[in-house]
Amino acid sequence: MSPSLRERLARRFALLARPRRPEPLPALLDRRRVYVLPTRFGLFFGALVLTMLIGALNYNNNPALLLALLLAAAGLASLIAAHLQLSGLRIDAIAAEPVAAGAPMLVHVALSSGDLRTRRGLQLACLQSATVVPAMGAEPVVAAITLATAQRGWLDLDRIRLSTTQPLGLARAWAWIWPESPLLVYPTPESNGPPLPEGGGQSQRTRLHAAGEDVHHLRAYRAGDPRRAIAWKPSARRDLLLVREYEQPLSIEVVLSWHDLAGLDHEQRIRRLARWVDLAERGDRRYRLLLPAHPPLGPDQGPAHRHLCLRALALMPHVQPH
């Protein structure tokens, strides 16, 4: 059987397993959600024990019969132990930092257990990605799995499989997680676009700042002022310790407007604006984003403002090509 055919069959059979629709978190893996089947090694082990049983009965060999029965009991116990590795686990949360479309997204899965049993050999798998979960006890753990991203907007998670072959590798126990919370994917910035547009913002302003460039005025010394800001000559004339208050210029605000890119198609506008948002952040510029049917964002700067702008661009409606 080819790997692609095996994967398609596995995905079809997975649709019959619990849960059958996305579910809110936290989610508890009870005994009805855990499935157990022998591995290839388990099937070989079972055939070997069956052969030993037939031979022991045929030759009336009591020690061989006892050994075969003990091995069979160990195999059955391993099925139960594999089931108990997953039963009672709880998936508390799934989260990921947004990335640009096309970049891999690192998804963090938080798991916990309500008992003191140590659980080892757990594995998380989703599509073509898999990762090993750290050994669990009473303390919760966080495992990370990498997912591929293709387009901007909300990424609906596929089923995530939690499985184990512990303790003997004779059986595989697995359960499915299907969280209903989507993850955000930013638009891909334009790779070789123009620089930031100049003008369109408010005129250049100034603010008082101890590390500015131009002297604004003198004021009385306050505790915590730097020594280099003390104006010694005016202080000596007035018999009062005075400090220079400086002026620091603020850069002109950048206006990133959707309507200024009328010559580009819908998706190219989004990619260029995403590029300009990143350029403004790297240049420490205050910027305002103007989008259709959306309140103006800014002027501001910083990680929170960048997230709001890229989120608004990511959730712009998709336009079908003609």
C-alpha positions in Angstrom: 0.0 0.0 0.0 1.5 3.4 -1.0 2.0 6.0 1.7 -0.5 8.4 0.0 -3.2 5.8 -0.1 -2.5 4.8 3.5 -2.8 8.5 4.5 -6.1 8.9 2.7 -7.6 5.8 4.3 -6.3 7.0 7.7 -8.0 10.4 7.3 -11.3 8.8 6.3 -11.3 6.5 9.2 -10.4 9.4 11.5 -13.7 11.1 10.5 -15.5 8.3 12.4 -13.5 8.8 15.6 -14.3 11.2 18.4 -14.5 14.2 18.3 -16.5 14.5 15.1 -16.5 18.3 15.1 -14.3 21.1 16.4 -14.6 21.5 20.2 -13.7 24.2 22.7 -10.8 23.9 25.0 -10.0 22.6 27.6 -10.8 19.1 26.4 -10.6 15.9 28.5 -9.5 12.6 26.9 -11.8 10.1 28.6 -11.7 6.3 27.9 -14.3 6.7 25.1 -11.9 8.9 23.1 -8.8 6.6 23.3 -8.3 3.9 20.6 -5.9 1.0 20.8 -4.6 -1.3 18.1 -1.6 -3.6 17.8 1.5 -2.3 16.1 3.3 -4.3 13.4 5.7 -5.6 16.1 2.6 -6.4 18.2 1.1 -8.5 15.4 4.4 -10.3 15.0 4.5 -10.9 18.8 0.9 -12.2 18.7 1.7 -14.6 15.9 4.8 -15.8 17.7 2.8 -16.5 20.9 0.1 -18.3 19.0 2.7 -20.5 17.4 4.2 -21.3 20.8 0.8 -22.1 22.1 0.0 -24.5 19.3 3.5 -26.2 19.6 3.1 -26.5 23.4 -0.3 -28.1 23.1 0.8 -30.4 20.3 3.8 -31.7 22.2 2.1 -31.5 25.6 4.9 -29.3 26.9 3.8 -27.6 30.1 6.7 -25.2 30.6 6.4 -24.0 27.0 2.6 -23.6 27.5 3.2 -21.6 30.7 5.7 -19.4 29.0 3.3 -18.7 26.1 0.5 -17.9 28.5 2.7 -15.5 30.4 3.7 -13.7 27.2 0.1 -13.5 26.1 -0.8 -11.9 29.5 2.0 -9.4 29.1 0.8 -8.5 25.7 -2.8 -8.0 26.9 -1.5 -5.9 29.8 0.5 -3.7 27.4 -2.8 -2.9 25.6 -4.3 -1.7 28.9 -1.1 0.2 29.9 -1.0 2.0 26.5 -4.7 3.0 27.0 -3.9 4.4 30.4 -1.1 6.5 29.1 -3.7 8.7 27.3 -6.8 8.3 29.4 -7.3 11.2 31.8 -5.1 13.7 29.9 -6.5 17.2 29.4 -5.6 19.6 26.6 -5.7 23.0 28.2 -4.9 25.5 25.5 -3.4 25.9 22.0 -1.7 29.1 21.0 0.7 30.4 18.4 2.4 33.7 17.5 1.1 35.0 14.1 3.5 34.6 11.2 3.5 35.7 7.6 1.8 33.4 5.1 4.2 30.9 3.8 6.3 30.8 7.0 6.1 27.8 9.4 4.0 28.5 12.5 5.1 27.1 15.8 1.9 26.0 17.7 2.2 25.4 21.4 -0.1 22.8 23.0 -0.5 22.8 26.8 -1.4 19.4 28.4 -2.0 18.5 32.0 -3.0 15.4 34.0 -5.0 15.2 37.1 -3.0 12.3 38.7 0.5 11.5 39.7 1.2 8.8 37.0 4.2 9.4 34.9 3.4 9.4 31.2 6.3 8.9 28.7 6.6 8.5 25.0 3.7 10.7 24.0 3.7 12.1 20.5 1.7 14.9 18.8 1.2 14.8 15.1 -0.7 17.0 12.6 -0.6 16.5 8.9 3.1 16.0 8.0 4.5 17.4 11.3 5.1 15.5 14.5 6.8 16.2 17.9 7.6 14.3 21.1 5.8 15.5 24.3 8.1 15.8 27.4 7.5 13.2 30.1 4.5 14.2 32.2 3.7 13.9 35.8 1.5 16.0 38.0 2.8 19.2 36.5 1.5 20.5 33.1 3.8 20.5 30.1 3.9 22.4 26.8 4.7 20.8 23.5 5.4 22.6 20.2 4.4 21.4 16.8 5.1 23.1 13.4 2.4 23.8 10.9 2.6 25.1 7.4 0.8 28.2 6.4 -0.4 29.0 2.9 -2.6 32.1 2.9 -3.4 35.1 5.2 -6.4 35.2 7.5 -7.6 32.6 10.0 -6.0 29.2 10.0 -8.5 26.5 11.0 -6.6 23.7 12.7 -6.9 20.2 11.4 -7.2 17.3 13.8 -4.2 16.8 16.0 -3.3 13.2 17.0 -1.9 12.4 20.4 -0.5 8.8 20.5 1.9 6.5 22.3 3.4 3.0 21.9 4.5 2.7 25.5 5.2 0.7 27.5 6.3 -2.3 25.3 5.7 -1.1 21.8 3.2 -3.9 21.2 0.2 -1.6 20.9 -0.5 2.0 19.7 -3.0 4.1 21.6 -4.2 7.3 20.1 -6.8 10.1 20.5 -7.8 13.1 18.4 -7.9 16.7 19.4 -9.9 19.1 17.2 -9.7 22.6 18.7 -12.2 25.1 17.3 -10.0 28.2 18.0 -8.4 29.3 14.7 -4.9 30.9 14.5 -4.1 34.2 12.8 -1.7 34.3 9.8 -0.4 37.7 8.7 -0.1 38.6 5.0 3.2 38.0 3.2 5.1 41.3 2.9 6.1 42.4 -0.6 9.7 41.3 -1.2 11.0 44.0 -3.5 8.7 47.0 -3.0 9.2 50.7 -2.9 10.4 52.6 0.3 8.0 54.2 2.7 5.9 57.0 1.3 6.9 60.5 2.5 4.4 63.2 3.4 0.8 63.0 4.1 1.2 63.0 7.9 1.2 65.8 10.4 3.9 68.4 10.5 7.1 67.8 12.4 6.6 68.4 16.1 9.0 68.5 19.1 8.8 67.3 22.7 10.8 67.9 25.8 13.4 65.2 26.4 16.5 65.1 28.6 18.5 63.5 25.8 17.3 65.8 23.0 19.3 68.0 20.6 18.4 71.7 21.0 18.2 73.6 24.3 14.7 74.7 25.1 14.9 76.4 28.5 16.5 76.2 31.9 14.7 74.8 35.0 15.4 74.0 38.6 17.3 70.8 39.3 15.3 67.7 40.2 16.6 64.5 41.8 17.6 62.0 39.2 18.6 64.6 36.5 21.9 63.7 34.7 24.9 65.7 35.8 25.8 66.5 32.2 22.5 68.5 31.9 23.4 70.9 34.7 24.1 74.5 33.5 27.0 75.4 35.8 27.5 79.1 34.7 23.8 80.1 34.9 23.6 78.2 38.2 26.6 80.2 39.6 25.1 83.5 38.6 21.7 82.8 40.2 23.0 80.8 43.1 20.6 78.0 42.2 21.2 74.7 40.5 19.7 74.8 37.0 19.3 72.1 34.4 19.1 72.4 30.6 15.8 71.1 29.2 16.2 69.9 25.7 14.0 69.6 22.7 13.8 66.3 20.7 12.2 66.3 17.3 9.5 63.8 16.5 9.5 62.3 13.0 6.7 63.1 10.5 3.9 60.6 10.7 3.7 58.2 7.8 0.2 57.7 6.3 -0.3 54.2 4.7 -3.4 54.5 2.7 -5.2 51.8 0.8 -6.5 54.4 -1.7 -3.1 55.6 -2.7 -2.4 52.1 -4.3 -5.2 52.2 -6.8 -2.9 50.9 -9.6 -2.3 47.5 -7.8 -4.6 44.5 -7.5 -6.2 43.6 -4.2 -3.7 41.1 -2.8 -0.7 43.2 -4.0 -2.0 46.2 -2.1 -2.2 44.1 1.1 1.4 42.8 0.6 2.7 46.3 0.0 1.0 47.8 3.0 2.3 44.9 5.1 5.8 45.7 3.9 5.4 49.4 4.7 4.2 48.5 8.2 7.4 46.5 8.8 9.6 49.3 7.3 7.9 51.9 9.6 8.6 49.7 12.6 12.2 49.1 11.7 12.7 52.9 11.1 11.0 53.8 14.4 8.4 55.9 12.6 4.9 56.7 13.7 2.4 55.6 11.1 -1.3 55.5 10.4 -3.1 52.8 8.4 -6.2 53.7 6.4 -8.2 50.8 5.0 -11.7 50.8 3.4 -14.6 50.0 5.8 -12.3 50.1 8.7 -11.6 52.8 11.3 -8.2 54.5 11.0 -5.4 52.8 12.9 -2.9 55.1 14.6 -0.9 57.2 14.4 1.2 55.0 16.7 4.1 52.6 16.7 5.3 49.5 18.6 4.5 45.8 18.7 0.8 46.3 19.7 0.2 48.8 16.9 2.0 46.5 14.4 -0.2 43.6 15.4 -3.4 45.6 15.0 -2.4 46.8 11.5 -1.2 43.4 10.2 -4.3 41.8 11.7 -6.6 44.2 9.9 -4.7 43.5 6.6 -4.9 39.7 7.2 -8.6 39.8 7.7 -9.3 41.9 4.6 -11.9 40.1 2.5 -10.6 37.8 -0.2 -11.3 38.8 -3.8 -11.8 36.0 -6.3 -9.7 36.4 -9.5 -11.7 37.0 -12.7 
